[in-house]
Amino acid sequence: MTEVVDKVLEALRGNNLDKKIDALAKLEEELIEETPLEPQEINQLIPLLKDAVKGSQVALSNAALTCLNPFVSLIAETHPSQFKNVVLAFATVVVDKQGDSKDKTRDTALQ
């Protein structure tokens, strides 16, 4: 999955909102197909996904939240030793989004 992850990392580090959302959609597709991630890819994705979820851009935050379920599920299956770190990294931001005033963001975080 290195090519997809590289594109996601590049997009999330950039300034183009549409590219970020498109990259997250492609990442979600790969995660749903259960394409394995390497440990270093997981470590690189965590802070950028966390920032995307926390961000003020609603569309980006929702796209990142949508990726989290397959991301965490895949890690639980393929890298159980990293599962705890991943859950801890995202727990506070997801709980925060569950209290969001926007229905779509709140509903996405609850999934």
C-alpha positions as CSV (number, residue, x, y, z in Angstrom):
1,M,0.0,0.0,0.0
2,T,3.1,2.2,0.0
3,E,2.0,4.2,-3.1
4,V,-1.4,5.1,-1.7
5,V,0.1,6.0,1.7
6,D,2.8,8.1,0.1
7,K,0.0,10.0,-1.8
8,V,-2.0,10.5,1.3
9,L,1.0,11.7,3.3
10,E,1.9,14.1,0.5
11,A,-1.6,15.4,0.2
12,L,-2.2,15.8,4.0
13,R,1.1,17.8,4.3
14,G,0.0,20.1,1.4
15,N,-2.5,22.9,1.3
16,N,-5.0,21.6,-1.3
17,L,-8.2,20.6,0.5
18,D,-9.6,18.7,-2.5
19,K,-6.4,16.6,-2.8
20,K,-6.5,15.8,0.9
21,I,-10.1,14.6,0.7
22,D,-9.5,12.6,-2.5
23,A,-6.4,11.0,-0.9
24,L,-8.3,10.0,2.2
25,A,-11.1,8.5,0.1
26,K,-8.5,6.3,-1.8
27,L,-7.0,5.4,1.5
28,E,-10.4,4.3,2.9
29,E,-10.9,2.1,-0.2
30,E,-7.6,0.4,0.4
31,L,-8.2,-0.1,4.1
32,I,-11.6,-1.6,3.4
33,E,-10.0,-4.0,0.9
34,E,-7.7,-4.9,3.9
35,T,-4.5,-4.1,2.1
36,P,-1.9,-4.4,4.9
37,L,0.0,-1.5,6.2
38,E,3.6,-1.5,7.2
39,P,4.4,-0.4,10.8
40,Q,6.2,2.7,9.6
41,E,3.2,3.7,7.4
42,I,1.0,3.4,10.5
43,N,3.4,5.7,12.5
44,Q,3.4,8.2,9.7
45,L,-0.3,8.2,9.2
46,I,-1.4,8.6,12.8
47,P,-0.3,12.3,13.4
48,L,-1.6,13.4,10.0
49,L,-4.9,11.7,10.4
50,K,-5.3,13.0,13.9
51,D,-4.6,16.6,12.6
52,A,-7.1,16.1,9.8
53,V,-9.8,14.9,12.3
54,K,-9.1,17.8,14.7
55,G,-9.0,20.4,11.9
56,S,-11.6,23.1,11.3
57,Q,-12.4,22.0,7.7
58,V,-15.6,20.0,8.1
59,A,-15.2,18.0,4.9
60,L,-11.6,17.0,5.7
61,S,-12.5,16.1,9.3
62,N,-15.4,13.9,8.1
63,A,-13.2,12.2,5.4
64,A,-10.6,11.5,8.1
65,L,-13.2,10.2,10.5
66,T,-14.5,7.9,7.8
67,C,-11.1,6.4,7.4
68,L,-10.6,5.7,11.1
69,N,-13.0,2.7,11.4
70,P,-11.3,0.6,8.7
71,F,-7.8,1.9,9.8
72,V,-8.3,0.8,13.4
73,S,-9.9,-2.5,12.3
74,L,-7.1,-3.4,10.0
75,I,-4.5,-2.6,12.6
76,A,-6.3,-4.7,15.2
77,E,-6.1,-7.6,12.8
78,T,-2.6,-7.2,11.3
79,H,-0.6,-5.3,14.0
80,P,-2.2,-6.0,17.3
81,S,0.9,-4.8,19.2
82,Q,0.2,-1.3,17.8
83,F,-3.6,-1.3,18.4
84,K,-3.4,0.3,21.8
85,N,-1.3,3.1,20.6
86,V,-3.6,3.8,17.7
87,V,-6.7,3.8,19.9
88,L,-5.1,6.1,22.4
89,A,-3.9,8.5,19.7
90,F,-7.5,8.9,18.3
91,A,-9.7,8.5,21.4
92,T,-9.7,12.1,22.5
93,V,-10.2,13.6,19.1
94,V,-13.1,11.2,18.2
95,V,-14.8,11.8,21.6
96,D,-14.4,15.5,21.0
97,K,-16.0,15.2,17.5
98,Q,-18.9,13.2,19.0
99,G,-19.9,16.4,20.8
100,D,-19.6,18.5,17.7
101,S,-22.5,20.9,16.9
102,K,-22.7,19.7,13.3
103,D,-24.9,16.6,12.9
104,K,-22.9,15.0,10.1
105,T,-19.6,15.3,12.0
106,R,-21.2,14.0,15.2
107,D,-22.8,11.0,13.3
108,T,-19.6,10.2,11.5
109,A,-17.6,10.2,14.8
110,L,-20.2,7.9,16.4
111,Q,-19.6,5.3,13.8
